[in-house]
Amino acid sequence: MTFVKKNPSVLWFLVILAVFTLAVTLMSPGTGTGVISTSFVKTLGKTLCLAMVALAMDLVWGYTGILSLGHMAFFAVGGYMIGMWLMYARTEEIVFAALAKSPIPPTPAELHDGIASQIFGVVGSSKMPAIWAFAGSLPAQLALVVLVPAALALAFGWLAFRSRVAGVYLSILTQAMTLALALWLFQNDSGLRGNNGLSGLQNIPGLNHVPQEWLSIWFFWASAAALALAYVLLAWVVSGKFGSVIRAIRDDEQRVRFLGYPVEGYKLFVFALTAVIAGIGGALYYPQAGIINPAELAPIASIYLAVWVAIGGRGRLYGAVMGAVFVSLLSSWFTGGRAPDVPLGFATIHWVDWWQVLLGLAFVLVTLFAPQGLGGLVDLITGRRAPPRHGAPLGPDTGSLQEREAEE
Amino acid sequence: MSSLLEVSGVCVTFDGFRAINNLSFQIGPAELRAVIGPNGAGKTTFMDIVTGKTRPDAGRVLFGEKSISLLRRSEAEIARIGVGRKFQRPTVFEDQSVADNLMTALKAARGPWKVLFWRPGPADHARVLELADQVGLAAHLARKSGELSHGQKQWLEIGMLLAQEPRLLLVDEPAAGMTLAEREQTTAMLVDLAKTRAVVVVEHDMEFVRRLNCKVTVLHEGSVLAEGSIDHVTADPQVVEVYLGR
């Protein structure tokens, strides 16, 4: 196929992902020897979902030059949408089992009220909010996983791009959007259980007989498949003229306008597409995490996302995946308390506290000295070198690539 | 002769400063025109108005046989209607190959969905090769345009403009930073282009304008001071006073 021939990284990526998936399958407690624990399988599955949202971030930032600091909001919204069904359907089972013991079979209204008071008792309410209207239906909530992030991104993007907000101002606006959404969700009367969030998401309704070691590997497979699909889709999107146009927008959007391309339309398209990918990633992530609450939408989460992509190397898809996997696994190792403390005599470095400092330092150093990031290591293997270009940035726009990031 | 572009009574004010004051300008469908004037005369603002970058406070800008108004249209729409613009500084997409630059500029559907599913056919590759040949870059198609020399970038940008197939071409100081040989080549090219379309050249360099051998419009303080052949305008005492005499 010419597509694979022109984009050898796609084949490499799929092969590496398949080998990794097979290795984890053989080591998992459910399907293999059990060398690794169920919780580690979940961590790896979650990491693949994070890699997926990093891919989306790379398309929107690395390729189109829009530094969105709000994509984790779409990720969390996807999680909330699937979480609503998980929680509703699971509570339905429990309430039904409890009421079945009573002499008179429950009416649908009693069942409904029972579910509502069970879910919302924690925020002092026993009424089902209107936004839970479709929570009983899996197909409807799956559709909302895609539709809600898309609608949010389209509405926000239309307002922002149409007014030609760009650069750092747009980044601040996206942060404001994330924060506003988080603050709204923190309220008890938002209808999504306030700061309690949605919990018990690891229990899949109708699959009570399946142990977690099996569920974990199923979700791992689903995450790997979704990541593979997202990679192929985005590699295809950036391979043709569309890819040329969005990279051109990143480097000099005014010039693209004078070529006749509706720049705002492209930005909106990319913003919404990546929001959908982020939403799907979130819908796969949170059943593995088991709980989602408004803290997941904290602005810092989206900043981490940008840091992963920067460390991985923006403007190339595998770089984003490398950055997300490397940094998030390292982060869970350092913050998990397993990293040995470093005694310095006068003070001791506890990595749980110092990891963030290390990450911040790594971000600064990568930005200054190795803008190609981890993806640049691949160039060492393939022997690709940057062309001589005498130092100027590649375009006048704030999002444009710097010379040292560009490839031959 | 009916005109391709008709600008009449246009005024633009920036923070109280009248950049363009009751400007009127016309150009035919196949004509070469030079626009000259001292700094601050409104040359760039004039181009900004025609290409949709700046909205005038008053006046009309009409284009084509159907006299489509260019006011209230976005830059992209105006470009699709058939107005191409060449900037003073060469602006090519440095991260992409010469072939990709030309392919992006090639006249085709511009909407996101259509572009997403668009794949170049043999005719498109042939056209890119032909354009590259025309601007002397056929041997460099696979190179990143960032590696090209300054002059080659200028040529690539001209190639991209040709790929757009505009009916009106606005060219901002094409000779800036060019060697003498490149200037001569550029002059010949502009004269040749003006046989099939309208070309407006904004230029500082009198020698270059003389070589274009075309009608000249002199701008001063946002309106037309004089219009005619180069010898006619250089003989005008007012022009000498505000521009040439300095």
Interface residues (C-beta under 8 A of the other chain):
Chain A: V237 G240 K241 F242 S244 V245 R247 A248 D251 D252 Q254 R255 R257 F258 L259 G260 Y261 P262 V263 G265 Y266 F269 P387 P388 R389 L394 G395 L401 E403 A406 E408
Chain B: T51 K53 S74 E75 A76 E77 A79 R80 G84 R85 F87 T91 F93 E94 D95 Q96 D100 M103 T104 A105 R110 G111 P112 W113 V115 L116 W118 R119 P120 R143 K144 G146 E147 M160 Q164
